[in-house]
Amino acid sequence: RLGRTTEPGGAAGSADARAAAADGRHVGESLASVDLSETKRARVLANFANLQDLYSKIRCGGFGGLGGGRRKSSEPSAAAARGDLDEFANLMRSLTKYERARVAGEVRHGERNARLGAGASSIVSSIEFDRDYANFATGGVSKKVHVFSFAEACGGVDGDRAASDVDAPGPIQTLDAKSKLSCLSYNKHVANHLASSDYEGVVTVWDVEAGVAVAEFEEHDKRAWTVDYCRVDPRILASGSDDGLVKIWSTAQRGSVLEIDVRANVCCVQYGPLSAHQLAVGSADHRVHVFDLRNPSEAIATLRAHRKAVSYVRFLPTGDEMVSASTDSTLCVWDVKGNVAACARDGATGGGGGKGGAASGSGSGSGYGILSSAPAATLEGHVNEKNFVGLSVGAGELIACGSETNEAYVYHKSFNRPILTYDFAEKTERRGGGGGGGGGG
């Protein structure tokens, strides 16, 4: 049984606290009789308060993460209760499915940089898989793009390469850039096309197989932090820069086709998975701006919850939800569809200049509409106060990021604590729900 979730206050609060503690003891005793490993039992107990909250939301029809909250009033109560239990069972399976994380493979860059003590020149800023997940590319301050075979590096998903640098495979292709690289993005349709952004503000499109640059775009005035290929139209890509501008490019023409002034350093951009018009932008103003590129003069939603710069945005596969990362040591999960609808309903208006190009109109507004409602979930545990530590979303609604403690963290979107962590210094996995911590001021 999951206990009450009434906010503590006075005698009622004390009673609820005692009830919650009793429920925790009851769950601990119940788990002892269930066929779960000690790691998984500890994970359930560490997330017990979160599980209580999720169960209450499901039963009250307010949880939409796995289809909850959609129950019709005409549905028989017994069937509704069964549906609620199925939803909660799915969450429990997500929490207890994985036992540990391990290193599946390692690669070396160039002339064994790490062994020669190359220091900062071996820093990797971006890792990207190609369309077919056959190869992945890395780029960083070495001014080189290294392309590796996934099968050679990891022996397949279930493989386990030797951990020594001697056995680690080298790149199958190396591309020489003119400046330090900040971000990479593979074309989602043309397997051998890869885009890069660099510290000089240049966006380059590479033919990886031929090993040459096939296009260069040089309109940004400052460092370009991010580039992303459209998932629907193989000709279109977006970039963002310290000059405060988001630029949309087409490989069919030499100049940008659209420019959006966000009025803050742009740290990240990403297209929605199902539309050539949906673009999310994270910036140094602590906000995530969501644009419909058919009307770029104003953001259709501006999401505010982070206390520091937004370093990454990633859409979940359906496109209805998104994760943002920040140097405030948090990840925020957003209901994009719901927030866009709320902004439209409330008549929120946004600003930012639109430069008319071949594929856009133009216009300007007086300022961005701000939506201050809380995100669907805030995930905490890793430490991220200064650097870009990476963000990735995967199957099963899992979210992974790095930490400035030299660890990797894996979250589920519905749980505010990690379900797995891996310490590279100790080369050991740790159970989720504890450790980590810290947050930027």
Salt bridges, closest charged atoms under 4 A:
ASP23 OD1 - ARG1 NH2 3.02
GLU38 OE2 - ARG41 NH1 3.16
ASP53 OD2 - LYS57 NZ 3.32
ASP84 OD2 - ARG59 NH1 2.52
ASP84 OD1 - ARG71 NH1 2.87
GLU99 OE1 - LYS40 NZ 3.89
ASP132 OD1 - ARG131 NE 2.98
ASP160 OD2 - ARG102 NH1 3.76
ASP165 OD2 - ARG112 NH1 3.47
ASP165 OD2 - ARG115 NE 3.81
ASP176 OD1 - LYS144 NZ 2.59
GLU216 OE2 - LYS178 NZ 3.59
GLU219 OE1 - LYS247 NZ 3.10
ASP228 OD2 - ARG231 NH1 2.77
ASP233 OD2 - ARG235 NH2 2.82
ASP243 OD2 - HIS220 ND1 3.08
GLU259 OE1 - LYS247 NZ 2.56
ASP285 OD2 - HIS289 NE2 3.00
ASP292 OD2 - ARG294 NH2 2.86
GLU321 OE1 - LYS413 NZ 2.63
ASP328 OD2 - HIS306 ND1 3.23
GLU397 OE1 - HIS412 NE2 3.52
GLU397 OE2 - LYS413 NZ 3.12
GLU407 OE2 - ARG430 NH2 2.27
